[in-house]
Amino acid sequence: MPICVNQHELTDDDVAREIVNHQQHPNPTRAATESLVIRHVLLDEAERLGLRQADDEASIDALLQSQVSLPTVDDDSCQRHYQQHPARFTVGERVEVSHILFQVTPGVSLPALRAQAEAVLQQLQQTPERFGELAQRYSNCPSAAVGGQLGQLGRGECVPEFERAVFNMPPGLLPQLLESRHGLHIVWLARRINGHLLPYAHVAEQIKATLQAWNQDIAWRQYVHLLVGKARISGIELTMSDSPLVQ
């Protein structure tokens, strides 16, 4: 069934040209198609309101700027964000950590892998001094060669789910397996180096810009949802979960 947006029918060539902008998406074809649908919806509305410009990007910008009102970000909002998220404005914080990675790979039985990781964790709870030895034997990470040692890590240097755990655990052995996109980890925190919180004055403009960007993203997405609901779209059901407004 062809995909139609108002009076436009998307072609395979349209999707093929757009797909290069979505190679990092889990489903590039779906993401490209949704992006094209949204683009046509926006351009049709720009045309209806007499806001068409020399090119499509300028037309969409003119539409969004004229039709979407953004809330003002005041200093009180910035101060609240600063107080509620101190870790985001702390610098110099580092952890010295080791791990044993049980990597999830195609064809590997996850229950069997978990059982093996749990068994090794139980051994380490009884004899933590064997961490380096067992890392060399079991870990699927190159760090196995040095007993699982990852050295000192700062925020932003590892995947978020691993970072959240290691920056919030006390020194010693994490008493449960840590799951990340890479697999199952047994984690040992040797020590934490405390950082220092930057003064509010040093980050106020950064916070304001961040909150403004969030407000803009929310407002633009709400507006697109409204337009999509009014448009005549057939051949596809939009998820709208993470579709970009403009590519």
C-alpha positions in Angstrom: 0.0 0.0 0.0 1.5 3.4 -1.0 2.2 5.9 1.7 0.3 9.2 1.1 0.5 12.5 3.0 -2.3 14.8 2.0 -1.8 15.0 -1.8 1.8 13.6 -1.8 2.7 9.9 -2.4 6.1 8.9 -1.0 8.2 6.9 -3.5 11.0 4.3 -2.9 13.5 6.8 -4.3 12.3 9.4 -1.7 13.0 7.0 1.1 16.3 5.9 -0.4 17.6 9.5 -0.5 16.5 10.2 3.1 17.7 7.0 4.6 21.4 8.2 4.6 20.4 10.6 7.4 19.2 7.7 9.7 21.9 5.1 9.5 22.4 5.1 13.3 18.7 4.4 13.9 17.7 0.7 14.8 15.3 0.8 11.8 16.7 3.3 9.3 13.9 2.7 6.7 11.2 3.3 9.2 12.9 6.4 10.6 13.5 7.8 7.1 9.8 7.2 6.1 8.5 8.9 9.3 10.8 11.8 8.7 9.5 12.3 5.2 5.9 12.1 6.4 6.5 14.8 9.0 8.4 17.0 6.5 5.5 16.9 4.1 3.0 17.7 6.9 5.1 20.8 7.9 5.6 22.0 4.4 1.9 21.7 3.6 1.1 23.8 6.6 3.7 26.4 5.7 2.2 26.5 2.2 -1.3 26.9 3.7 -0.2 29.8 5.9 1.8 31.5 3.1 5.1 30.9 4.8 6.9 29.0 2.0 10.5 30.2 1.5 13.2 29.6 -1.1 13.9 26.1 0.3 12.3 23.4 2.4 14.5 24.0 5.5 13.8 27.7 5.5 10.1 27.1 5.1 10.0 24.7 8.1 12.0 27.2 10.2 9.6 30.0 9.3 6.6 27.9 10.2 8.0 26.8 13.6 9.2 30.2 14.5 5.8 31.8 13.7 3.5 29.2 15.1 5.2 27.8 18.2 5.5 29.9 21.3 8.3 28.9 23.7 8.1 29.5 27.5 10.7 31.8 29.0 13.5 30.2 30.9 14.0 32.4 34.0 16.8 32.4 36.6 14.7 30.6 39.2 14.2 27.6 36.8 18.0 27.5 36.1 18.8 27.6 39.8 16.4 24.8 40.5 17.9 22.7 37.8 21.4 23.4 39.2 20.3 22.3 42.7 18.5 19.2 41.6 21.3 17.9 39.3 24.6 18.6 41.0 26.3 15.7 39.4 26.0 17.3 36.0 28.0 20.3 37.1 30.7 18.4 39.2 34.1 18.2 37.5 37.1 16.1 38.4 35.2 13.2 39.8 36.8 9.9 38.9 36.5 6.2 39.9 39.1 3.5 39.8 37.3 0.4 38.7 37.7 -3.2 37.5 35.2 -5.5 35.9 34.6 -9.0 34.6 32.5 -8.9 31.4 30.3 -11.8 30.4 29.5 -10.6 26.9 26.2 -11.3 25.2 26.9 -12.4 21.7 24.7 -14.1 19.0 24.1 -17.7 19.8 25.0 -17.4 23.4 22.3 -18.7 25.9 21.6 -15.7 28.2 20.3 -18.0 31.1 23.5 -20.0 30.9 25.6 -16.9 30.7 23.8 -15.4 33.7 24.2 -18.6 35.7 28.0 -18.6 35.0 28.3 -14.9 36.0 26.3 -15.5 39.2 28.6 -18.4 40.1 31.7 -16.3 39.6 30.1 -13.5 41.6 29.4 -15.9 44.5 33.1 -17.0 44.4 34.2 -13.4 44.7 31.9 -12.7 47.6 33.8 -15.4 49.5 37.3 -14.6 48.1 37.4 -11.1 46.7 41.2 -11.3 46.5 40.7 -13.6 43.5 39.2 -10.8 41.3 42.2 -10.4 39.1 42.6 -14.1 38.6 39.0 -14.7 37.7 38.9 -11.7 35.4 41.8 -13.2 33.4 39.9 -16.5 33.2 36.4 -15.4 32.4 36.2 -11.8 31.2 35.4 -11.1 27.5 37.0 -7.6 27.7 40.5 -6.8 26.7 41.0 -5.6 30.3 41.1 -9.3 31.3 44.8 -9.2 30.4 45.4 -6.8 33.4 43.0 -8.5 35.8 39.9 -6.6 34.6 41.4 -3.1 35.5 39.8 -0.3 33.6 41.9 2.4 35.3 40.4 5.7 36.3 37.2 6.7 34.6 35.5 10.1 34.5 31.8 10.7 33.8 31.0 10.3 30.1 33.8 7.8 29.5 31.6 4.7 29.7 28.1 3.7 28.7 25.4 5.4 30.9 24.1 2.3 32.6 27.7 1.4 33.7 28.4 4.9 34.7 25.3 5.2 36.9 26.3 2.1 38.9 30.0 2.8 39.4 29.6 6.4 40.4 26.9 5.6 43.0 28.4 2.4 44.6 30.6 2.3 47.7 34.2 0.9 47.3 34.4 -2.8 47.0 32.5 -5.5 45.2 29.1 -4.7 43.7 26.9 -7.3 45.3 24.8 -8.0 42.1 25.5 -8.3 38.4 25.4 -5.1 36.5 23.6 -5.3 33.1 24.7 -3.1 30.3 24.3 -3.1 26.5 27.6 -5.0 26.4 26.5 -7.8 28.7 26.8 -8.7 32.3 29.5 -7.2 34.5 30.9 -8.1 37.9 32.3 -4.8 39.2 35.0 -3.9 41.8 35.4 -0.2 42.8 38.9 0.4 44.2 38.5 4.0 45.0 36.6 7.2 44.2 38.2 10.6 43.7 35.7 13.3 44.6 35.2 16.2 42.2 34.1 19.7 43.0 30.8 21.4 42.1 31.2 24.3 39.7 29.8 27.6 41.0 26.3 28.4 39.7 27.6 31.6 38.0 30.0 29.5 35.9 27.2 27.3 34.4 24.2 29.5 34.5 24.3 30.3 30.7 24.9 26.6 29.9 21.9 25.6 32.0 19.7 28.3 30.4 20.7 27.1 26.9 19.9 23.5 27.8 16.5 24.3 29.3 15.7 26.5 26.2 16.6 23.6 23.9 14.4 21.2 25.9 11.5 23.6 25.9 11.9 24.1 22.1 12.0 20.3 21.5 8.9 19.7 23.6 7.0 22.5 22.0 7.9 21.6 18.4 7.0 18.0 19.0 3.6 18.9 20.4 3.0 21.1 17.4 4.0 18.4 15.0 1.7 15.9 16.8 -1.2 18.4 16.3 -0.5 18.8 12.6 -0.1 15.1 12.1 -3.5 14.6 13.8 -5.1 16.9 11.2 -3.3 15.6 8.1 -4.6 13.0 5.8 -2.0 10.2 6.1 -2.4 6.7 4.8 -0.2 3.6 4.4 1.7 4.1 7.7 0.9 4.5 11.4 3.4 7.0 12.9 5.0 6.1 16.2 6.3 9.6 16.7 8.4 8.3 19.7 11.8 9.4 18.5 11.2 10.7 15.0 13.2 13.9 14.3 11.2 16.9 13.3 13.7 18.0 10.7 16.7 16.3 9.2 
